[in-house]
């Protein structure tokens, strides 16, 4: 499994089957504060890279969750919908948002690795 990051503070974990799991980063949840609501995308809907695929709301603010790559949503995290605090307590684990098919592997390869993302988020 390979983990990549976007400039909008989403993470993607590429699975062996070619699908990817998407969520918000530790940096994003730190900036948002306590997450109180998530709006997840519709299963079966296709999105282009950069389109708004969901919303996360906290006690401080609301933020869009962008589709990091072209793909079709195959699953959403119903546990996160029921308990949005999972985005804070385990943002890169149980707090995942949705899973997508990867339409263009080259888009995945263009995203930041852990080192590049850490440098990017530390500079922000």
C-alpha positions as CSV (number, residue, x, y, z in Angstrom):
1,X,0.0,0.0,0.0
2,X,1.2,3.4,-0.9
3,X,0.2,6.6,0.9
4,X,0.1,10.0,-0.9
5,X,-1.1,13.5,0.0
6,X,-2.7,16.5,-1.7
7,X,-2.1,20.2,-1.3
8,X,-5.7,20.4,0.0
9,X,-4.7,18.1,2.9
10,X,-6.4,14.9,1.8
11,X,-4.5,11.5,1.9
12,X,-4.9,8.6,-0.4
13,X,-3.9,5.0,0.3
14,X,-3.5,2.9,-2.9
15,X,-4.7,-0.6,-2.2
16,X,-3.3,-3.7,-4.0
17,X,-6.5,-4.0,-6.0
18,X,-6.1,-0.6,-7.6
19,X,-8.6,1.2,-5.5
20,X,-7.8,4.0,-3.1
21,X,-9.0,5.1,0.4
22,X,-9.4,8.8,0.9
23,X,-9.4,10.9,4.1
24,X,-8.2,14.1,5.7
25,X,-4.7,14.5,7.1
26,X,-3.7,14.9,10.7
27,X,-2.7,18.5,9.7
28,X,-6.2,19.1,8.4
29,X,-8.0,17.8,11.5
30,X,-5.7,19.8,13.7
31,X,-6.5,23.0,11.9
32,X,-10.3,22.2,11.9
33,X,-10.6,21.2,15.6
34,X,-13.3,19.0,16.8
35,X,-15.2,17.5,13.8
36,X,-18.9,17.4,14.4
37,X,-20.4,16.6,10.9
38,X,-19.3,15.0,7.6
39,X,-21.1,15.0,4.3
40,X,-19.9,12.0,2.3
41,X,-20.2,11.5,-1.5
42,X,-22.7,9.2,-3.1
43,X,-21.6,5.7,-3.9
44,X,-21.4,5.2,-7.6
45,X,-20.8,8.8,-8.5
46,X,-17.8,9.7,-10.6
47,X,-15.7,12.8,-9.9
48,X,-12.9,14.6,-11.6
49,X,-9.8,15.5,-9.8
50,X,-10.4,18.7,-7.8
51,X,-14.1,18.4,-7.6
52,X,-15.8,18.8,-4.2
53,X,-16.7,15.3,-3.0
54,X,-17.7,16.0,0.5
55,X,-17.7,18.4,3.4
56,X,-16.3,18.3,6.9
57,X,-17.6,20.6,9.6
58,X,-16.0,21.4,13.0
59,X,-16.7,23.7,15.9
60,X,-14.4,26.2,14.1
61,X,-15.2,25.9,10.4
62,X,-16.4,24.0,7.5
63,X,-14.2,22.7,4.7
64,X,-14.6,21.0,1.4
65,X,-13.2,17.6,0.8
66,X,-11.8,17.4,-2.8
67,X,-11.5,14.4,-5.0
68,X,-7.8,13.9,-5.2
69,X,-7.9,11.9,-8.5
70,X,-10.4,11.1,-11.2
71,X,-12.5,8.2,-9.9
72,X,-15.8,6.7,-8.9
73,X,-16.8,6.3,-5.3
74,X,-17.2,2.7,-4.4
75,X,-17.8,2.9,-0.6
76,X,-18.3,5.5,2.1
77,X,-17.4,5.3,5.8
78,X,-20.8,5.0,7.5
79,X,-19.1,4.7,10.9
80,X,-17.6,8.2,10.3
81,X,-21.0,9.5,9.4
82,X,-22.4,8.2,12.7
83,X,-19.3,9.3,14.7
84,X,-17.6,12.3,13.0
85,X,-15.0,12.5,15.8
86,X,-13.2,9.5,14.2
87,X,-11.8,12.1,11.8
88,X,-10.0,13.6,14.9
89,X,-9.1,10.5,16.8
90,X,-7.9,8.4,13.9
91,X,-7.8,10.5,10.7
92,X,-5.6,8.1,8.7
93,X,-7.3,5.0,10.0
94,X,-10.9,4.5,11.2
95,X,-11.6,8.1,10.2
96,X,-11.3,7.5,6.4
97,X,-14.0,9.2,4.3
98,X,-14.5,7.2,1.1
99,X,-13.0,4.7,-1.3
100,X,-12.6,5.2,-5.1
101,X,-11.6,3.4,-8.2
102,X,-8.4,4.9,-9.5
103,X,-9.1,5.9,-13.2
104,X,-5.6,7.2,-13.9
105,X,-2.7,5.9,-12.0
106,X,-0.5,8.7,-13.3
107,X,-2.6,11.2,-11.2
108,X,-1.9,9.2,-8.1
109,X,1.9,9.2,-8.8
110,X,1.8,13.0,-9.1
111,X,0.7,13.5,-5.5
112,X,3.1,14.2,-2.6
113,X,4.8,11.5,-0.6
114,X,5.1,11.7,3.1
115,X,8.4,13.7,3.0
116,X,7.1,16.2,0.5
117,X,3.8,16.6,2.3
118,X,5.5,17.2,5.7
119,X,7.7,19.9,4.1
120,X,4.6,21.4,2.5
121,X,2.4,21.4,5.6
122,X,5.2,22.7,7.8
123,X,5.7,25.7,5.4
124,X,1.9,26.5,5.4
